[in-house]
Amino acid sequence: MADLLTDRIKDEMKSAMKSGDKARLGVIRLILSAVKQVEVDERIVLDDERTIQVLDKMLKQRRESIRQFADAGRDDLVVIEEAEVLVIQDFLPQALTDAEIEAMVNTAVAESGATSVKEMGKVMALLKSKMQGRADMSVVSEKIKAALA
């Protein structure tokens, strides 16, 4: 079975080539390169779930870069990274709202029976697969800590 998400990414690459959108094309090529790297390293063809994990990792790297560039006063680089974030997010599932994240965290805390921050791992384990690519896991982590405090 063909991988739907990587097919969509390849179609978007063709569209970016035709329209001459060099910035978008560059980011899409980075995405495909990252996916290909994992496929070669692990000798597998990535399914949608694993592709989303790769995209999520790329997003996390960009967010960290944005933070570092902002701290260093390099607004020119912040703008470039933010543009890359927007392209990467195009291929991820619809982002969760704060209220949705809050509700999912509360449900997971109740399901896991966690009562202290020491048991945060139990809660995170329940949420990670459901939220992969749909929420910034550092934000989720903060909400779990708040719920268990």
N, C-alpha and C positions, 0 to 999 in steps of 0.2 A: 504494500500500500504506500502510495506517495505521501510524503510529509506535507500537510497542508500549510503550516506556518512557514516553512522554508520555501515552499513554492510561492507563497504570497510575497515573501521578501525578495525572491528572484524577480517576480513580476514587477514589483516596485522599483527594482534596480533598472529594469528595462525602461520603465516609464520615466525615471529620473534621467536616464541616458538620452531618451528622445526629447525630453523637455529642456535638456541642457542645465539641469539643476546640479551643479558640481558639488556643492556642499552636502546635499542630501545623498548624492551618489557615493561620495566618500565615506559617509557614515554607514550606508548600507553595505558597502564593500567591507568595512571593518567588521560588521555584524556577520556577514557570510564567512569571512576569514576566521573569526572566533569559533563559529559553528564547525567549520571544516577542521580546525585545529583539534577540537575535542573529538570529532569523528575519527580523525587519523590516530590521535593518541590512544583512544580507547577501542579502536577498530570496530566501531558500531555506526549505525545510521541513527541520528537523533530523532526522537519523536517530539511532538509538540511540547510535552511537559519538560523534557530535558533542554529543548531550545529556549523555553521561557527561563529556565535556570541560567543559561548562558547570558541571555539578555538582561536578566536581573543582576547578574554579576557585573556586567558592563555598566549598568545604571549606577550601581553602588560605587564603582571606580570613578565614574564621572562626578557623582555627588561629592566624593572625597576630594577630587581635584578642584572642584568649584570652591569648596571650603578653604583649601590651601591657597588657591590663587587669590581669593577674596582677602584672606589674612595678609597676603604679600602685596596687596594693592594692585594686582595685575588684572584689572577689569577687562582688558582686551581678551585675555585668555578665558575669563569667566564667561564672557559672551559666547565664545566658540563652544565651550563645554556645555553651556545651557542649550545651545542649538542642537548639539548631539543628543542631549537628554530627550529633547522633544521628538527627534526622529526615532530613537530607540523605543520610547513610550508608544509610538504609533503601532508597534508590533506586539505590545503586551496587552493582556486582557484589561477591561475597564477597571480603572483604579477604584479602590474602596473608599468610601467617605469616612470621615472621623467617627460618625455615629455607627456605621457598619463595623468598623474596626473595634470600637468600644463594646458593641453587642457580642461580637465573636469572642473577644477576650473574656468577657464575663461568663459566657457559655462554657468556654474552655476551662476556666478556673473552676467552675462548678463541676464539670465532667471529670476533671483530673483529681478533684478533692484537695488540691494544693492549698496550703494555709499560710505559707511563708515564702519569702523571696528565695529561700534555699531550694524550693521545689519549682522554681521558675522553668526549669528545663522540661518538666512534664507538660506544662501549659504550652510552651514554645513548640514542643514536638507535635501537639495536636493541631496547632495553627499553621505551622510552616508550609505544609503542602496545600492547604486551602488558600493561603495568602500569597504564595510565591508569584512574584511578578505583578501583584495587585496592590501591594502596600510596601512602604519602606520599613524593613524589619527592625531598624533601630527605633522607629516611632512605636512599633508594636511592642518592642521590648520595654520601652518606657511605660507604656500603658499597662503592661503586665505587672511591672514593678509597683506602679501606683495601685493597682487592684489588690495586690498581695500585701501592701504595706499596712 
